[in-house]
Amino acid sequence: MRYERGRRQGRTEDSGAGRWRHTALAISCAGAYDIAPMSRVTVVVVNWNGREFLGDCLRAVAAAEAEVPLDVVLIDNGSSDGSQDFVKQQFPGVAFVQHEKNDYTAANNLGVARAHGDYALLLNTDATLRPGCLRALVAALDADPKAAAAAPKIVYPDGRLFTTGIEQRSDLYWVDRDQGRPDPGGGGAAQEVLGVSGCCALFRVAAWRAVGGQDEDFHMYYEDVEFALRVSAAGWRSLYVPSAVCEHVGHGSIKKATTWKDELGERNRLLVIARHFPDRLARELARSPWFQSAAPDRVRELLPKLAARAGRTTENAMLDTMLALRDAVREQTGELDGKWGVHRNLPKILDEREAWIATLLDEVARLRIWRLPGNRLKPDEKAFRDRVRGSRRE
């Protein structure tokens, strides 16, 4: 749905796109600029080939300036669809930053680092603020000094709910509350929730910086879950504000990427578990479809990150993680294999970690553990065996 806005002093209409005239906002296309300290909210829009959505997104943000003093930073992650020229021509008041890599979480951190006011609004390119949304979010955070984040009711274009916050399942999967349900309408008071979706959420800049921002190893997916758990552990709250509404198309940019959303999400879920539920890491890793299907080199790359987040000591991090993982694989399959010997032999094995992990994956394949849909390679299939053996040193 599109919203037309009327003329306001200090802004002109140009080809249907609003143009800001902030004398306090000095802009450089190279990315060097100063944000006016009078802005209470910095709107951070991370873009990757989202030109088709940018007009509606930025026009709605321009209209919200009537509600709250704001400035806008667009971080472009290397678009090739003409987004840069479109923004510079149609929205010259938007501070444009060219990011050197396509990394969503790093771009979010970069944008929030440039906020000079109290709050930063993270907004996806395919999300459109409805009138009054930003005002209601700001009011909710103003009223609760211990709230780190506030998110609106986010709806699909057809009116169904996209999310009313994040909730945790008993199997340590995190999902969007109420997704796909009819919108009951109405507003109401702000409600405390576990976390908020990163597609549209207002963050208290002080809280964001206090916990170190988003974890850049995530790239995208589950980064909002991990951040929510971290701010909660630090004593902050997250709020759902039903009187604020934002429309979200969903997967506007990721559908153009080669990255498999479900695979990346499952990998990142393991990072969340490692940091916030370390006692369940080995079991969840052993039963994870990502672990069972990922190429051995990708498993080798992730294991040290999991070990570090699980809080293991430096000298024992990998040893403890791999011992626990080995035992979890055995428990998962109900098989005890004597070839590994006693634990004291494992440090020597870990000296040749690449070969050890490949051997473990070979065992996983032999034990016929389930795999991701679309990657259901049977243990005796040559493609899988070759992939596992290919990781071993010659």
N, C-alpha and C positions, 0 to 999 in steps of 0.2 A: 504494500500500500504506500502511496506517495502522499506527501503533505506539502502543500503550497504555503508559503509564508508571505506576509505582507512586507511592505517597505518599512524600514526603521532608520532613524537618523544614524549616519555613520556607515551605512551599508548601501550598496547599489545592486540592482539586478543586472546580470550580464549573461545572456544566452541561457537563462533559466537557472544559473548557478549563483549562489550568494558569494559576495566578495567582502572579506573583512577589511576594515581600514583602521587597524590599530597602529597609532604612531609609536606606541611603546614596544612594538614587536619588530625587531630588525631581522630580516630573513636573508639567508644566503643559500643558494641552490647547492653549494658545496657542503652544507650541513652545519655551518657555524652561525649561531644566532643567539639572541638573548630573549628570554620569555618575560613578559611584563609581570612584575611581582603582584600587581593588583588582581591577577586571575586567581580565583579560588580553586578552579579545576583545570587540570591539563588533560585534554582528551588525547589518548594514545591510540592511533589506528595503525596496525601492522598490515602491510599489503604485500601480496605476492600474486601478480597477474589477476588482480581483482577489479580491473577498470570497469567492468560492466555493472558493478555494485557501488562504485565510489560516489557517483552523482547523488543517489538517494541517501547514502550514508552521510555524506558531508553536508548536504542541504539540511538534513534533520539536525545535525550538530549545530549548524549556523542558526537555526531557529531556536535552539536551546539556549543560545547566548542571551536571549531575552529573559531567561529564568535565573541564570547564574553567570557571573563573570568567568569567562573561560578562554583558553587558547588551545590550539590544536597542533599536534606533532604527528606527522605521518612518516613511519619508518618503512622504507621500501626494501624488500629482501631480494633485489635483483630481478624485478619484473621485466618481461619481454613483450608485453601486450600494449605498450604505449601509456601505461599508467603515469609515468613520470611527467610526460608532456601534458597529459590531461589535467593533472592536479596543478601544475605550474600555470597553465593557461586559464583554467576555470576557477581555481581556488588559490589565488596567489597569496592570500593571508594565512594559508596553512604552512607551517614550518616543515620543509621537506628534508628528510635525512636519508641518504643512500647508504644502506647497510651492506657490508662486504660479503655477507653470506646469508643463505636462506635458513634462518634459525628463529623460530617464533619466540621462544622463551628469551633468547638473548636480545631480540628486538624489543620485547616488552620491558626488560630491564633497562635497556638503553633509553626508551621513552620515559619511563618513570624517573630515571636519573635526571631528566631535564625539567621535572616539575618543580616549580617554585612556590606553589600554593599548598593548601591543606590536603587536597585530594587529587587522585589520578583516575580517570575513567578508561579502562581497557575496553575497546570496542572493535569487534570484527568488521571487516569491510561489508559483509552481507547482513549486517545488523542495522536496524533503523530505529532510532529513538522516537517514541510517540510523545506528543506534547505533554509536558508536566513530568516526564520521567526523571530527568536529571534533577529537577527541583526536589522531588520526593526522595531521591537517594541521598542528596546532600542533607536534607532535613533529618533523615534517619541517622546518619553518622554524627551530625551535630548534636542530636539528642542522646547519644550513647557514646561517651568518650572511650569505652573499652571495646567498641566495635571496630574491627580492622577492615571490614568489607561489607558492602551492601549491594544486592542484586535485585533487578526488577523481575516481574513476571515476564518470562520470555515466551513468545508464542510463534508458531509457524504462520506463514502467510494465509493459510486456510482457517486460522483461528484456534487450532488445537494447541495445547500447551507443549512447549519444547522443554522447559525446565522451571521448577520452582525451588531449585537448590540441589545440592548433592547429598545423597544418602549412602550409607555403607551397608552392604549385605554381610551375612554371617560367613560367607565363603571368601571374604576379602576381595570382593569386586565392588566398585563404586559406580553408581548409576545416577541419572538425572531423575529427580522426583517428578512424578505425575506426567512423564513424557507420553505424548499421544492422547492424553485424556482431553475431554471438552473443557474449555475455559468456563468456570462457574461464574465469571464476571465479578464485579464489585471490587472493593479495595480491602481496607482493614488495616490493623496495626502491623508493624514490623514483627517478624517472627525470627527467633534464633534457629539457625540451621547449621549442619556440619560444615558446609562450605558453599561457595558460589561458583557458577560457571564462568569461565574466562571470556566467553563470547561477548558479554556485556556486564561489567561490574565496576563499582566505584570503590577504590581502595584509599585508606588513610595512608598518606605518604610516610608518616612517621613509623607506622607499624610495618609497612613494606620494607623500609630501610632497616628497621630494628632486627628483622629476621633474615635479612640478606637477599630479599627478592626471590624470584623464581629460580629453580634449579635448572641450569642450562644444559645439563646432560639429557634432559627430556626432549628437547626440540619442540614437540607438541604432543598433546594427549596425556592426561593424568597430571600435568603440571599444576592444574588448579586444585586437584585433590591433595597433592603433596604439600602445596603451599597452605591449604586450609588446615591440614593436620599440624603443620609447623606453627602457624599463628595461634592455633588453639592450645598447643603445648606451652606456648609463651604467655598464655593468659588472656588472649584476645578472643572476641566473638565474631561470627559472621551472621549477617541478617538477610532475610528475604523480605522484600517490600512489595506487597501485592498491589498497592496503589500506583506503582510505577510500572510501565509496560514498554517492552521493546520487541520489535518483530525481527525474526531471524530466519533466513532462508535455510541455512545449514549446509556445511561442507562446501561453501562457495569456491574456495581455492583448492582444497585438498583433492577434490575430484579431478583436478587437472594434473596432479602429481603422480609420480610413479611409486611413491611410498605407499605400502599397504597399511591402511589405517588400523585394522584389527591387529596386525602383527606388531606395529609400533606401540599400540595401546597396551598389549599384553606385556611387551618388554618393559614398558614404563611402570606398569602395575607392580612388577617385581622390584623395581627401584623404590617404590613407595613402601612395599612390605619390608624391604631390607632396613630402611631407616626407622619406620614406625612400629613394625611388628617383627623384630629380628628373630624371636623365638619360633616363628612360623615360616621363616624364609626357606629353609631346606625343603620342607614338605611342599610348600607352594611352588618352589622351583622345580622339584621333581615331577609334579603333576601338571606343570604349566605346558600348554601346547606350544608356546614359543620355545622353551628349552628343548622340547622333543623334536622340533622341526627346524630350528635355526641352524645355519651352517656352523661348523665347529669354530671357525675363526671369529664369528660374531659372539659365540658363547665365551671364548677365551677373552675377548675384549670386555665383556660385561662383568665377568666374575670378580675381578678386582674392585670394580665400582660397587658391586653388591656387598662384598666383604667390608669395604671401607664404611659404607653407610650402616652396616650392621653393628658398628662400634667395636670391631675386633682390634686387638693390639696389632701394631704394625708387623711385628715379627711372626705372629701366629695367624694373621688374617686369612690368608689363602688356605693354610693347613686346616684351620677350624672349619672354614666354609666348605672345603672339599670333603672333609671327613663327614660332616653333617649331610652333605648332598649325597655322598655315596650310601650312607645308611638310609636316607630317605628313598633313594631309588630302590634299594632292597626291600624296604618296607612296603613301598608302593606295589611292587610286583610279587611280594611274598617269597622271594628267592634269596637265599644266603649263598654267596659264591665264594669259596675258599681261596680263590686265586689271588685275592688281594693281600692275604696274610694278616699279620697283626699290625696294629697301628704304627709301631715303631719303624716299619719299612716305608711308610708313606712319605716322609721328608725326602728320601732319595728319589722316589717317584716324582715328587713335585719339582725336583730340580729339572726335570724334563716335562714341564707342565703341558706343553702343546701335545706331546704324544700321549700323556696321561688322559687329558680331556678327550682326545680322539678315541682312546680305548674305552673310556666311560660311555661315550656316545655310541660306540659299537655295541656295548653291553645293553644300553637302552634300546637300541634297534632290535637286538636279539630277543629282548624280553617283551617285545611287541607292545610297547606303550603307545597309546593313542596319539594321533597327530592332528595338526590344524586342518580344517576343511580346505580342500583344494591342494593340500600337500600330503595326502594320505599315502605315503610311500610304505609299502610293506617291508618287513625286516629283510626278506630275501631278495628284494628288488635291486638290480644292479645299480640303478641310479643312486640309491641311498648309500649302498655299500661303497661305491666309488667316491661319493662325497665325503664320507667319514674317513676313508683310507687316505684321501687326498690331503688331509690335514697333518698326516704324520711326517716326521722328518725322514729324509732318505738316509 
